Amino acid sequence: MEKIKRTVFFVSDGTALTVAALGNSLLSQFENVEFTEKRIPFLNNERSAYDAVEKINQQAQKDGVRPLVFTTIIDQHLAEIVHTANAYCLPYFETFLAPLEKELGVSSLHLAGRSHGMDNDTYKRRIDGINYTLAHDDGISYKDLDKADVILIAVSRCGKTPTSLYLAMQFGLKVANFPLVEQDLQQERLSSKLLEHRAKLFGLTISPERLSHIREERRAGGVYSHIDTCRREIFAAEDLMDKSGIAYINSSKKSIEEIAAKIIQIKKIKI
């Protein structure tokens, strides 16, 4: 069946990251719809509100069907302007803040950008986590592995780096990641420097078909991306991790957020 195509706007007086995450959690339930995402962040005055309406209306005319618009806009006047657009609007704050105020018996702050605020300690922890993770990406260094919160291992292109960076940026975790190379797979044994920190190790795996597709996009037509190579590496890596008692999850159909949440849960990492 041919997929339905719809444009969706994420509009916010902040970065639009929160409303995009909320919106995508709903949109992910519609597998037969192909969504084209557009973000309009930092909408904080009438000019930007009217500009947003113009962009949305132009898209509606181009598509021949009204877009979906998810909004998190605290200023009621600006929100009302945006909601005049030729679109199906889903205002997050209007939907949830008023009922919460009623239930709690107190008024909310009605301040923009509250969800992205952080204290100095949290900010420093994230910066330290990012710096550590970048310095320990893809087997760059074995130094200070005792300071890692988790050490990811997997064959090439399983999602080690994006998962590591997400854990660092979102939770301030210090994450090292190492590729399982041919020598590891042939010897069926990890480096002794990694085994010293066995309790911190966690593995990622993936379906051979998915791995082949990812590698083909990066380096087409070679042995590296051939399905037989991918099968051999994946089966050898899973066998190695099983024999070493290292927990791992399949990343084939999981988002970075899901992978990160699973790692935190399984490794019982405090965040």
MIMAR-441863 format. One record per residue: residue number from 1; residue in one letter; chain; x, y, z of N, C-alpha, C, CB in turn. Coordinates in steps of 0.02 Angstrom, whole numbers, plus 50000, padded with zeros to 5 digits. Atoms other than C-alpha are relative to their C-alpha. Glycine has a CB too. Layout:
[NUM,A,A,[X,Y,Z],[X,Y,Z],[X,Y,Z],[X,Y,Z]]
...
This chain:
[1,M,A,[50042,49940,50000],[50000,50000,50000],[50044,50063,50000],[49953,50000,50061]]
[2,E,A,[49961,49938,50005],[50067,50171,49951],[49990,50042,50062],[49980,50039,49937]]
[3,K,A,[50004,49961,49938],[50109,50280,50100],[49968,50068,49988],[50070,50009,50028]]
[4,I,A,[50028,49933,50000],[50012,50438,50138],[50057,50048,50017],[49941,50007,50052]]
[5,K,A,[49948,49951,49986],[50123,50593,50138],[49970,50063,50031],[50038,50018,49935]]
[6,R,A,[50023,49940,49966],[50098,50736,50260],[50060,50039,50027],[49950,49983,50058]]
[7,T,A,[49950,49957,49971],[50201,50884,50316],[49981,50016,50072],[50009,50066,49959]]
[8,V,A,[50013,49983,49930],[50218,50916,50502],[50048,50054,50022],[50006,49937,50045]]
[9,F,A,[49961,49945,49972],[50279,51076,50585],[50004,49993,50075],[49970,50069,49980]]
[10,F,A,[49990,49996,49928],[50353,51084,50759],[50018,50073,50016],[50056,49950,50025]]
[11,V,A,[49993,49928,49989],[50334,51263,50822],[50007,50013,50075],[49940,50038,49971]]
[12,S,A,[49988,49989,49929],[50402,51327,50987],[50032,50068,50012],[50044,49946,50028]]
[13,D,A,[49965,49940,49979],[50459,51481,51081],[50070,49984,50026],[49960,50037,50054]]
[14,G,A,[49933,50021,49981],[50613,51379,51126],[50035,49967,49942],[49998,49952,50059]]
[15,T,A,[49961,50033,50053],[50723,51259,51028],[49958,49957,49954],[50053,49958,50032]]
[16,A,A,[50045,50045,50037],[50575,51154,50966],[50021,49927,50007],[49998,50019,49926]]
[17,L,A,[49979,50070,49990],[50668,50997,51023],[49950,49960,50040],[50068,49998,50034]]
[18,T,A,[50048,50035,49957],[50542,50955,51158],[49936,49984,49962],[49984,50042,50061]]
[19,V,A,[50062,50012,50036],[50389,50977,51049],[50010,49949,49944],[49972,50066,49971]]
[20,A,A,[49986,50049,50052],[50473,50876,50911],[50001,49929,50029],[50067,50015,49966]]
[21,A,A,[49998,50065,49967],[50506,50734,51032],[49929,49976,50018],[50043,50003,50064]]
[22,L,A,[50069,50017,49982],[50326,50739,51094],[49960,49982,49938],[49967,50059,50037]]
[23,G,A,[50037,50012,50061],[50256,50749,50919],[50020,49934,49968],[50011,50056,49951]]
[24,N,A,[49976,50061,50032],[50364,50609,50852],[49979,49937,50038],[50075,50001,49993]]
[25,S,A,[50023,50057,49962],[50311,50495,50994],[49930,49980,49979],[50002,50015,50076]]
[26,L,A,[50067,50015,50026],[50134,50509,50925],[50003,49978,49927],[49955,50062,50007]]
[27,L,A,[49998,50015,50072],[50178,50507,50740],[50029,49931,49986],[50042,50052,49965]]
[28,S,A,[49969,50066,50010],[50281,50348,50761],[49948,49944,49999],[50052,49986,50054]]
[29,Q,A,[50052,50051,49999],[50116,50255,50784],[49967,49991,49932],[49948,50018,50052]]
[30,F,A,[50032,50002,50066],[50067,50287,50602],[50052,49978,49948],[49970,50070,49982]]
[31,E,A,[49947,50026,50043],[50181,50174,50501],[49985,50007,49926],[50012,49927,50016]]
[32,N,A,[50018,49992,50071],[50085,50200,50338],[49998,50072,49977],[49934,49968,49988]]
[33,V,A,[49997,49929,50018],[50111,50388,50340],[50073,50022,49999],[49959,50043,50050]]
[34,E,A,[49933,49973,50006],[50271,50469,50279],[49998,50075,50016],[50030,49988,49928]]
[35,F,A,[50001,49931,49976],[50299,50631,50374],[50063,50038,49979],[49992,50002,50075]]
[36,T,A,[49944,49954,50013],[50408,50775,50314],[50000,50052,50055],[49993,50033,49928]]
[37,E,A,[49997,49957,49941],[50465,50872,50467],[50031,50068,49984],[50038,49966,50055]]
[38,K,A,[49972,49933,50004],[50494,51059,50477],[49995,50031,50069],[49962,50044,49947]]
[39,R,A,[49999,49969,49933],[50543,51155,50634],[50002,50075,49995],[50060,49974,50041]]
[40,I,A,[49998,49927,49994],[50509,51335,50680],[50013,50015,50074],[49931,50033,49976]]
[41,P,A,[49983,49987,49930],[50603,51374,50842],[50001,50076,50015],[50069,49970,50017]]
[42,F,A,[49991,49932,49975],[50618,51534,50946],[49948,50049,49974],[50069,50026,49981]]
[43,L,A,[50055,49957,50020],[50448,51605,50900],[49982,50043,50061],[49938,49959,49974]]
[44,N,A,[50008,49960,49939],[50444,51750,51023],[49973,50071,49989],[50066,50006,50034]]
[45,N,A,[50032,49935,50012],[50359,51899,50940],[49949,49993,49944],[50053,50055,49983]]
[46,E,A,[50054,50004,50051],[50215,51941,50823],[50028,49988,49930],[49959,50064,50001]]
[47,R,A,[49971,50008,50067],[50328,51954,50671],[50016,49927,49985],[50063,50043,49994]]
[48,S,A,[49982,50070,50011],[50394,51778,50693],[49937,49956,49999],[50048,49976,50055]]
[49,A,A,[50062,50038,50000],[50217,51715,50729],[49966,50004,49931],[49952,50025,50055]]
[50,Y,A,[50031,49992,50066],[50148,51787,50567],[50043,49968,49945],[49991,50075,49985]]
[51,D,A,[49956,50034,50048],[50301,51723,50472],[49987,49925,50001],[50075,50014,50017]]
[52,A,A,[50015,50071,49993],[50262,51550,50540],[49934,49982,49965],[49997,49980,50074]]
[53,V,A,[50065,50011,50032],[50081,51563,50482],[50008,50000,49924],[49949,50054,50021]]
[54,E,A,[49989,49996,50072],[50141,51613,50308],[50034,49937,49974],[50042,50062,49983]]
[55,K,A,[49965,50061,50020],[50260,51465,50297],[49953,49939,50000],[50060,49986,50046]]
[56,I,A,[50046,50057,49994],[50126,51343,50355],[49948,50003,49944],[49966,50000,50069]]
[57,N,A,[50050,49993,50052],[49997,51413,50234],[50028,49984,49930],[49971,50071,50001]]
[58,Q,A,[49967,50015,50064],[50120,51404,50088],[50008,49925,49992],[50068,50035,49996]]
[59,Q,A,[49992,50073,50004],[50154,51222,50130],[49933,49966,49987],[50031,49974,50065]]
[60,A,A,[50066,50029,50011],[49967,51185,50138],[49979,50006,49927],[49948,50035,50045]]
[61,Q,A,[50017,49988,50070],[49944,51261,49966],[50041,49953,49954],[50012,50073,49980]]
[62,K,A,[49956,50043,50040],[50092,51163,49897],[49979,49927,50004],[50072,50008,50023]]
[63,D,A,[50017,50071,49990],[50037,50997,49971],[49928,49983,49978],[50008,49982,50074]]
[64,G,A,[50070,50013,50015],[49853,51018,49936],[49962,49969,50058],[49994,49955,49940]]
[65,V,A,[50031,50025,49939],[49815,50961,50113],[50032,50037,50059],[50009,49922,50007]]
[66,R,A,[49972,49960,49945],[49836,51052,50277],[50053,49962,50040],[49944,50023,50047]]
[67,P,A,[49948,50033,49959],[49994,51014,50377],[49976,49987,50071],[50064,50043,50001]]
[68,L,A,[50008,50008,49928],[49999,50952,50555],[50047,50049,50034],[50014,49926,50023]]
[69,V,A,[49958,49951,49964],[50065,51082,50678],[49997,49985,50074],[49977,50073,49985]]
[70,F,A,[49993,50009,49928],[50126,51037,50852],[50032,50063,50029],[50042,49936,50017]]
[71,T,A,[49972,49938,49972],[50157,51189,50962],[50011,49995,50075],[49954,50058,49985]]
[72,T,A,[49990,49986,49929],[50232,51231,51130],[50017,50074,50004],[50058,49955,50033]]
[73,I,A,[49993,49927,49998],[50205,51419,51144],[49965,50025,50062],[49971,50034,49935]]
[74,I,A,[50029,49976,49937],[50178,51496,51316],[49957,50061,49990],[50056,50015,50049]]
[75,D,A,[50037,49938,50010],[50121,51668,51256],[49935,49985,49962],[50043,50052,49961]]
[76,Q,A,[50064,50018,50029],[49936,51646,51223],[49985,50038,49936],[49945,50012,50051]]
[77,H,A,[50013,49960,50059],[49927,51789,51098],[50038,49973,49939],[50020,50073,50013]]
[78,L,A,[49960,50028,50055],[50068,51717,50992],[49973,49932,49979],[50073,49995,50021]]
[79,A,A,[50027,50066,50016],[49992,51544,51004],[49936,50008,49957],[49984,49961,50065]]
[80,E,A,[50062,49989,50038],[49825,51611,50941],[50014,50020,49928],[49957,50054,50034]]
[81,I,A,[49981,49980,50069],[49911,51691,50790],[50019,49938,49960],[50059,50051,50002]]
[82,V,A,[49976,50060,50035],[49997,51527,50743],[49941,49954,49984],[50052,49962,50043]]
[83,H,A,[50055,50047,50009],[49835,51430,50764],[49948,50024,49949],[49966,49988,50066]]
[84,T,A,[50043,49977,50055],[49751,51537,50630],[50022,49970,49933],[50000,50077,49995]]
[85,A,A,[49974,50028,50062],[49856,51446,50500],[49953,49945,49974],[50070,49971,50011]]
[86,N,A,[50039,50053,50032],[49775,51326,50378],[50033,49933,50015],[49993,50013,49923]]
[87,A,A,[49965,50060,49977],[49831,51174,50477],[49959,49968,50055],[50071,50017,50025]]
[88,Y,A,[50029,50034,49942],[49778,51046,50604],[50048,50010,50058],[49986,49923,49986]]
[89,C,A,[49953,49980,49946],[49855,51118,50763],[49988,49959,50063],[49993,50074,50015]]
[90,L,A,[50003,50037,49936],[49895,51019,50920],[50042,50038,50051],[50025,49926,49991]]
[91,P,A,[49964,49959,49951],[49941,51142,51059],[50014,49961,50064],[49961,50063,50016]]
[92,Y,A,[49982,50041,49943],[50035,51047,51194],[49983,50034,50066],[50074,49984,49998]]
[93,F,A,[50012,49967,49936],[50025,51178,51332],[49926,50010,50014],[50035,50067,50001]]
[94,E,A,[50072,49990,49990],[49840,51216,51306],[49967,49934,50019],[49967,50028,49937]]
[95,T,A,[50030,50066,49986],[49803,51030,51312],[50014,49976,50071],[50027,49949,49950]]
[96,F,A,[49980,50030,49936],[49897,50990,51471],[50009,50048,50058],[50064,49964,49990]]
[97,L,A,[49987,49955,49944],[49939,51146,51573],[49938,50017,50041],[50031,50064,49974]]
[98,A,A,[50061,49981,49965],[49762,51201,51615],[49973,49943,50045],[49946,50021,49951]]
[99,P,A,[50023,50055,49957],[49707,51028,51677],[50047,49988,50059],[49993,49936,49960]]
[100,L,A,[49952,50010,49945],[49868,51014,51779],[49992,50055,50053],[50071,49999,49973]]
[101,E,A,[50011,49944,49952],[49840,51186,51857],[49939,49987,50043],[49992,50067,49962]]
[102,K,A,[50062,50015,49964],[49664,51133,51904],[50011,49944,50052],[49944,49980,49951]]
[103,E,A,[49988,50056,49956],[49721,50968,51979],[50045,50018,50058],[50030,49942,49962]]
[104,L,A,[49952,49982,49948],[49868,51043,52075],[49978,50058,50042],[50067,50016,49968]]
[105,G,A,[50026,49943,49962],[49773,51197,52129],[50048,50059,50001],[49985,49980,50069]]
[106,V,A,[49953,49944,50004],[49915,51314,52080],[50009,50020,49927],[50069,49982,50032]]
[107,S,A,[49987,49977,50067],[49958,51419,51928],[50071,49983,49978],[49988,50076,49995]]
[108,S,A,[49933,50014,50027],[50105,51373,51816],[50037,50065,49988],[49996,49958,49935]]
[109,L,A,[49959,49940,50008],[50247,51494,51785],[49988,50037,49934],[50073,49982,50005]]
[110,H,A,[50010,49971,50066],[50205,51523,51601],[50062,50036,49976],[49940,50048,50001]]
[111,L,A,[49936,49973,50024],[50388,51552,51560],[50027,49956,49944],[50051,50006,50058]]
[112,A,A,[49974,50038,50057],[50464,51501,51394],[50068,49969,50017],[50007,50046,49938]]
[113,G,A,[49934,50031,49995],[50611,51381,51388],[50016,49967,50065],[50051,50050,49987]]
[114,R,A,[49986,50030,49935],[50591,51308,51562],[50028,49929,49996],[49937,50000,50042]]
[115,S,A,[49979,50070,50004],[50617,51129,51504],[50073,49992,49982],[49958,49963,49950]]
[116,H,A,[49930,50006,50021],[50791,51169,51439],[50048,50033,50049],[50008,50031,49931]]
[117,G,A,[49956,49969,49951],[50856,51259,51593],[50038,49948,50039],[49960,50044,50047]]
[118,M,A,[49961,50047,49958],[50993,51177,51697],[50046,50040,50045],[50040,49951,49956]]
[119,D,A,[49955,49966,49954],[51099,51222,51846],[50072,49990,49978],[49989,49975,50072]]
[120,N,A,[49929,50002,50020],[51287,51245,51837],[50030,49931,50006],[50040,50049,50043]]
[121,D,A,[49973,50067,49990],[51325,51071,51905],[49979,49953,49943],[49978,49971,50067]]
[122,T,A,[50025,50041,50055],[51215,50989,51773],[50035,50018,49935],[49924,50007,49993]]
[123,Y,A,[49967,49977,50061],[51291,51094,51636],[50072,49975,49997],[49999,50077,49996]]
[124,K,A,[49930,50023,49998],[51469,51053,51691],[50004,49925,49989],[50033,50019,50068]]
[125,R,A,[49999,50073,50008],[51427,50868,51701],[49991,49981,49927],[49945,49968,50043]]
[126,R,A,[50011,50016,50071],[51364,50868,51522],[50061,50018,49958],[49939,50038,49974]]
[127,I,A,[49940,49981,50037],[51516,50962,51457],[50056,49950,50012],[50023,50070,50021]]
[128,D,A,[49949,50050,49984],[51632,50842,51548],[49986,49934,49965],[50005,49989,50077]]
[129,G,A,[50019,50062,50033],[51534,50695,51479],[50014,50001,49926],[49927,49986,50012]]
[130,I,A,[49989,49993,50072],[51543,50760,51301],[50075,49998,49985],[49970,50066,49974]]
[131,N,A,[49928,49999,50012],[51730,50796,51313],[50030,49930,50008],[50034,50049,50048]]
[132,Y,A,[49974,50068,49989],[51765,50623,51384],[49980,49954,49942],[49973,49971,50067]]
[133,T,A,[50026,50044,50053],[51656,50537,51253],[50034,50013,49934],[49925,50010,49993]]
[134,L,A,[49965,49984,50063],[51737,50628,51107],[50072,49975,50002],[49999,50076,49988]]
[135,A,A,[49930,50023,49993],[51909,50582,51175],[50006,49924,50000],[50030,50028,50064]]
[136,H,A,[50000,50074,49997],[51858,50398,51184],[49954,49970,49947],[49980,49976,50070]]
[137,D,A,[50043,50024,50054],[51763,50379,51021],[50037,49950,49955],[49974,50058,49958]]
[138,D,A,[49976,50048,50050],[51791,50227,50909],[50071,49974,50015],[49999,50032,49932]]
[139,G,A,[49936,50030,49982],[51939,50157,51006],[50059,50046,50000],[50014,49944,49955]]
[140,I,A,[49945,49952,50002],[52041,50318,51006],[50049,49990,50058],[49973,50072,50001]]
[141,S,A,[49956,50002,49941],[52106,50294,51183],[49974,49951,50053],[50005,50069,50030]]
[142,Y,A,[50015,50043,49943],[52113,50168,51324],[50011,50037,50066],[50044,49936,49998]]
[143,K,A,[49984,49961,49940],[52160,50306,51446],[49937,50015,50041],[50034,50065,49981]]
[144,D,A,[50054,49982,49953],[52049,50333,51600],[49936,49961,49990],[49986,50074,49994]]
[145,L,A,[50062,50039,50008],[51927,50193,51560],[49966,49986,50067],[50016,49934,49966]]
[146,D,A,[50030,50009,49934],[51902,50176,51747],[49950,50055,50016],[50054,49998,50054]]
[147,K,A,[50046,49944,49988],[51810,50343,51739],[49937,49996,49957],[50036,50066,49986]]
[148,A,A,[50059,50007,50044],[51686,50284,51607],[49939,49975,50039],[50016,49952,49942]]
[149,D,A,[50063,50027,49972],[51504,50257,51655],[49980,49937,49963],[49944,50053,49995]]
[150,V,A,[50014,50059,50041],[51487,50132,51513],[50048,49998,49941],[49926,50000,49976]]
[151,I,A,[49956,50009,50058],[51596,50061,51375],[49963,49958,49948],[50068,49965,50020]]
[152,L,A,[50037,50035,50052],[51506,50014,51214],[50047,49964,49952],[49955,50049,49962]]
[153,I,A,[49961,50038,50049],[51572,49880,51097],[49951,49974,49946],[50040,49941,50033]]
[154,A,A,[50041,50026,50056],[51506,49825,50926],[50043,50001,49937],[49935,50043,49991]]
[155,V,A,[49967,49995,50065],[51560,49794,50748],[49984,50068,49971],[49978,49942,49952]]
[156,S,A,[50007,49934,50031],[51574,49947,50637],[49930,50012,49974],[50050,50007,49945]]
[157,R,A,[50064,49974,50026],[51413,50045,50598],[49939,49971,50036],[49994,49984,49927]]
[158,C,A,[50058,50022,49961],[51301,49976,50736],[49968,50056,50040],[50021,49944,50047]]
[159,G,A,[50029,49943,49964],[51270,50148,50812],[50036,50018,50064],[49930,49986,50016]]
[160,K,A,[49963,49985,49939],[51406,50160,50944],[50009,50075,50012],[50069,49967,49998]]
[161,T,A,[49984,49929,49991],[51454,50342,50914],[49938,50042,50014],[50035,50026,49938]]
[162,P,A,[50059,49959,49984],[51280,50421,50904],[49970,49984,50068],[49948,49992,49947]]
[163,T,A,[50027,50018,49935],[51224,50323,51056],[50044,50029,50056],[49996,49923,50008]]
[164,S,A,[49953,49973,49950],[51380,50375,51153],[49989,50075,50009],[50073,49986,49979]]
[165,L,A,[50008,49927,49996],[51356,50559,51111],[49932,50019,50029],[50007,50030,49930]]
[166,Y,A,[50066,49986,49971],[51171,50553,51154],[50002,49992,50076],[49946,49954,49969]]
[167,L,A,[49995,50012,49927],[51209,50479,51326],[50040,50056,50033],[50034,49932,50013]]
[168,A,A,[49960,49946,49971],[51340,50614,51354],[49962,50066,50001],[50065,50008,49960]]
[169,M,A,[50034,49935,50005],[51237,50762,51294],[49936,50003,50040],[49985,50015,49927]]
[170,Q,A,[50065,50000,49966],[51072,50709,51370],[50006,49988,50074],[49955,49948,49970]]
[171,F,A,[49996,50020,49930],[51130,50634,51535],[50066,50016,50033],[49986,49927,50005]]
[172,G,A,[49935,49984,49971],[51309,50692,51559],[50041,49939,50016],[49991,50041,50063]]
[173,L,A,[49962,50061,49988],[51375,50514,51554],[50065,49999,49962],[49958,49938,49982]]
[174,K,A,[49936,50008,50033],[51554,50473,51512],[50001,49932,49966],[50060,50007,50050]]
[175,V,A,[50008,50061,50039],[51549,50345,51373],[50059,49989,49954],[49935,50001,49960]]
[176,A,A,[49948,50020,50048],[51691,50257,51283],[49970,49949,49953],[50064,49972,50037]]
[177,N,A,[50024,50052,50045],[51661,50152,51129],[50057,49973,49958],[49943,50026,49955]]
[178,F,A,[49947,50035,50036],[51768,50024,51040],[49970,49954,49947],[50044,49960,50049]]
[179,P,A,[50024,50046,50052],[51743,49933,50875],[50027,49929,50012],[50021,50025,49930]]
[180,L,A,[49976,50069,50000],[51754,49743,50871],[50031,49989,49932],[49942,49948,50015]]
[181,V,A,[49963,50006,50063],[51888,49722,50739],[50014,49927,49984],[50066,50040,50004]]
[182,E,A,[49988,50068,50024],[51942,49570,50640],[50041,49959,50049],[50034,50002,49933]]
[183,Q,A,[49957,50036,49953],[52076,49524,50767],[49960,49975,50060],[50058,50045,50024]]
[184,D,A,[50042,50020,49944],[51949,49521,50909],[49956,49940,49981],[49955,50058,50023]]
[185,L,A,[50047,50051,50022],[51828,49414,50808],[50035,49934,49986],[49963,50023,49939]]
[186,Q,A,[49963,50061,50016],[51961,49290,50749],[50025,49966,50064],[50059,50015,49953]]
[187,Q,A,[49973,50027,49938],[52037,49270,50922],[49944,49981,50049],[50047,50050,50032]]
[188,E,A,[50058,50012,49956],[51862,49264,51001],[50015,50024,50071],[49982,49926,50001]]
[189,R,A,[49982,49973,49934],[51930,49372,51140],[50010,50075,49994],[50064,49966,50027]]
[190,L,A,[49991,49928,49998],[51925,49555,51186],[50069,50018,50025],[49946,50033,50044]]
[191,S,A,[49937,49974,49974],[52077,49660,51223],[50000,49996,50076],[50011,50073,49977]]
[192,S,A,[49994,50005,49926],[52141,49634,51400],[49986,50068,50033],[50071,49976,50019]]
[193,K,A,[50013,49933,49972],[52128,49823,51424],[49926,50013,50008],[50031,50054,49954]]
[194,L,A,[50072,49994,49993],[51941,49811,51396],[49974,49952,50053],[49965,49986,49933]]
[195,L,A,[50023,50049,49952],[51919,49654,51499],[50014,50021,50072],[50033,49934,49986]]
[196,E,A,[49988,49973,49933],[51993,49747,51648],[49939,50037,50026],[50061,50047,49999]]
[197,H,A,[50059,49960,49981],[51830,49846,51646],[49937,49964,49977],[50004,50071,49969]]
[198,R,A,[50055,50041,50025],[51711,49703,51607],[49932,50025,50025],[50011,49928,50022]]
[199,A,A,[50064,49978,49971],[51575,49772,51723],[49970,50060,49964],[50010,50016,50073]]
[200,K,A,[50024,49941,50035],[51564,49930,51617],[49982,49985,49927],[50053,50054,50002]]
[201,L,A,[50009,50015,50071],[51554,49840,51449],[49926,49986,49983],[50042,49940,49981]]
[202,F,A,[50067,50014,50026],[51394,49837,51348],[50004,49998,49924],[49948,50055,50024]]
[203,G,A,[49993,50010,50072],[51369,49777,51170],[49938,50020,49961],[50015,49930,49986]]
[204,L,A,[50054,49988,50048],[51265,49827,51020],[50007,49950,49944],[50002,50074,49973]]
[205,T,A,[50000,50042,50060],[51216,49710,50880],[49946,50026,49954],[49989,49925,50018]]
[206,I,A,[50045,49975,50051],[51109,49729,50725],[49987,49943,49951],[50030,50063,49964]]
[207,S,A,[50012,50052,50049],[51030,49623,50590],[50050,50007,49942],[49927,50003,49973]]
[208,P,A,[49952,49996,50055],[51152,49579,50449],[49973,50041,49941],[50018,49931,49976]]
[209,E,A,[50030,49964,50056],[51030,49649,50320],[50002,50076,50012],[49928,49977,49990]]
[210,R,A,[49998,49928,49983],[51018,49817,50410],[50071,50027,49998],[49969,50012,50069]]
[211,L,A,[49929,49979,50001],[51206,49825,50433],[50026,50008,49929],[50043,49950,50039]]
[212,S,A,[49979,49997,50070],[51235,49789,50249],[49974,50063,49967],[49976,49938,49962]]
[213,H,A,[50030,49940,50029],[51116,49929,50201],[50036,50063,50023],[49925,50004,50018]]
[214,I,A,[49965,49941,49973],[51201,50055,50316],[50070,50006,49970],[50005,49995,50077]]
[215,R,A,[49932,49999,50027],[51375,50007,50256],[50000,50016,49925],[50035,49933,50013]]
[216,E,A,[50004,49988,50072],[51320,50012,50074],[49993,50075,49987],[49940,49962,49969]]
[217,E,A,[50008,49928,50008],[51268,50194,50097],[50066,50037,50012],[49947,50026,50047]]
[218,R,A,[49937,49968,49983],[51438,50235,50169],[50056,49982,49951],[50021,49980,50071]]
[219,R,A,[49947,50024,50044],[51549,50129,50056],[49972,49945,49955],[50061,49973,50041]]
[220,A,A,[50039,50046,50043],[51455,50049,49912],[50044,49952,49961],[49958,50040,49952]]
[221,G,A,[49971,50047,50047],[51501,49893,49816],[50062,49962,50022],[50017,50035,49940]]
[222,G,A,[49939,50034,49977],[51641,49823,49925],[49986,49941,50045],[50045,50048,50035]]
[223,V,A,[50006,50057,49954],[51674,49673,50036],[49972,50023,50067],[50069,49965,50010]]
[224,Y,A,[50020,49971,49936],[51644,49787,50187],[49924,49998,50009],[50025,50072,50005]]
[225,S,A,[50073,49995,49995],[51458,49804,50148],[49964,49937,49976],[49976,50059,49961]]
[226,H,A,[50032,50061,50027],[51427,49631,50073],[49963,49963,50055],[50053,49954,49967]]
[227,I,A,[50041,50033,49950],[51291,49535,50162],[50036,49942,50034],[49936,49975,49968]]
[228,D,A,[49963,50056,49970],[51405,49384,50190],[50049,50025,50053],[50037,49960,49946]]
[229,T,A,[49954,49970,49952],[51534,49495,50276],[49963,50021,50063],[50037,50060,49969]]
[230,C,A,[50040,49976,49944],[51400,49572,50385],[49975,49943,50044],[49941,50041,49975]]
[231,R,A,[50023,50059,49962],[51329,49402,50435],[50057,49971,50041],[49972,49946,49953]]
[232,R,A,[49943,50030,49965],[51500,49334,50480],[50020,50043,50060],[50060,49992,49952]]
[233,E,A,[49979,49956,49945],[51546,49486,50585],[49949,50002,50057],[50012,50071,49973]]
[234,I,A,[50052,49997,49949],[51380,49496,50675],[49997,49935,50041],[49932,50014,49968]]
[235,F,A,[50004,50063,49964],[51374,49310,50718],[50062,49990,50044],[49994,49942,49950]]
[236,A,A,[49939,50007,49961],[51555,49313,50776],[49999,50047,50060],[50062,50014,49957]]
[237,A,A,[50003,49951,49946],[51526,49469,50881],[49952,49978,50055],[49980,50069,49974]]
[238,E,A,[50049,50023,49951],[51371,49399,50965],[50027,49939,50038],[49933,49982,49966]]
[239,D,A,[49971,50059,49967],[51462,49235,51001],[50053,50022,50050],[50032,49953,49948]]
[240,L,A,[49948,49975,49955],[51608,49331,51077],[49969,50031,50063],[50043,50053,49964]]
[241,M,A,[50031,49967,49942],[51493,49435,51188],[49965,49949,50044],[49951,50053,49977]]
[242,D,A,[50031,50054,49960],[51395,49280,51242],[50051,49964,50043],[49964,49950,49954]]
[243,K,A,[49948,50037,49964],[51555,49189,51290],[50032,50043,50054],[50053,49975,49952]]
[244,S,A,[49968,49955,49951],[51620,49343,51382],[49951,50024,50053],[50029,50060,49964]]
[245,G,A,[50049,49980,49950],[51458,49368,51479],[49983,50074,49996],[50024,49984,50068]]
[246,I,A,[50014,49929,50010],[51429,49541,51405],[49930,50009,49973],[50053,50033,49953]]
[247,A,A,[50068,49987,50023],[51250,49602,51390],[50001,50042,49937],[49959,50035,50056]]
[248,Y,A,[50004,49960,50061],[51198,49673,51222],[49928,50003,49976],[50046,49972,49944]]
[249,I,A,[50067,49994,50028],[51043,49731,51128],[50006,50010,49925],[49962,50059,50033]]
[250,N,A,[50003,49992,50073],[50992,49733,50946],[49974,50070,49984],[49955,49945,49968]]
[251,S,A,[50017,49930,50015],[50988,49910,50877],[49962,50009,49934],[50063,50041,49997]]
[252,S,A,[50028,49997,50068],[50905,49866,50710],[49939,50044,49994],[49982,49931,49977]]
[253,K,A,[50063,49964,50004],[50734,49939,50746],[49989,50048,50058],[49943,49952,49996]]
[254,K,A,[50006,49956,49942],[50772,50052,50893],[50029,50069,49984],[50035,49970,50061]]
[255,S,A,[49973,49932,50006],[50797,50240,50898],[50058,50007,50048],[49945,50053,50014]]
[256,I,A,[49945,49986,49954],[50949,50314,50984],[49974,50008,50071],[50039,50064,49978]]
[257,E,A,[50029,49990,49934],[50836,50365,51128],[49983,49933,50033],[49938,50044,49995]]
[258,E,A,[50018,50066,49973],[50773,50187,51149],[50062,49960,50020],[49959,49960,49949]]
[259,I,A,[49938,50036,49985],[50948,50114,51142],[50030,50027,50065],[50051,50007,49942]]
[260,A,A,[49972,49968,49940],[51009,50239,51272],[49961,49980,50063],[50002,50076,49993]]
[261,A,A,[50042,50018,49943],[50862,50203,51388],[50011,49928,50022],[49926,50012,49984]]
[262,K,A,[49988,50070,49985],[50893,50016,51376],[50067,49991,50035],[49998,49958,49936]]
[263,I,A,[49934,50006,49970],[51077,50037,51417],[49998,50023,50073],[50052,50042,49961]]
[264,I,A,[50006,49973,49932],[51037,50143,51570],[49963,49951,50045],[49965,50068,49999]]
[265,Q,A,[50040,50046,49961],[50907,50018,51627],[50038,49935,50016],[49935,49983,49963]]
[266,I,A,[49966,50064,49990],[51009,49860,51601],[50062,50007,50043],[50019,49970,49933]]
[267,K,A,[49939,49990,49961],[51170,49931,51672],[49987,50034,50067],[50049,50042,49960]]
[268,K,A,[50021,49968,49936],[51074,50015,51815],[50043,50062,50014],[50006,49950,50059]]
[269,I,A,[49960,49939,49993],[51163,50180,51785],[49957,50055,50032],[50026,50023,49931]]
[270,K,A,[50036,49945,49967],[51111,50322,51900],[50009,50064,49960],[50025,50009,50074]]
[271,I,A,[49996,49938,50038],[51068,50481,51806],[49966,50057,50038],[49968,49992,49931]]
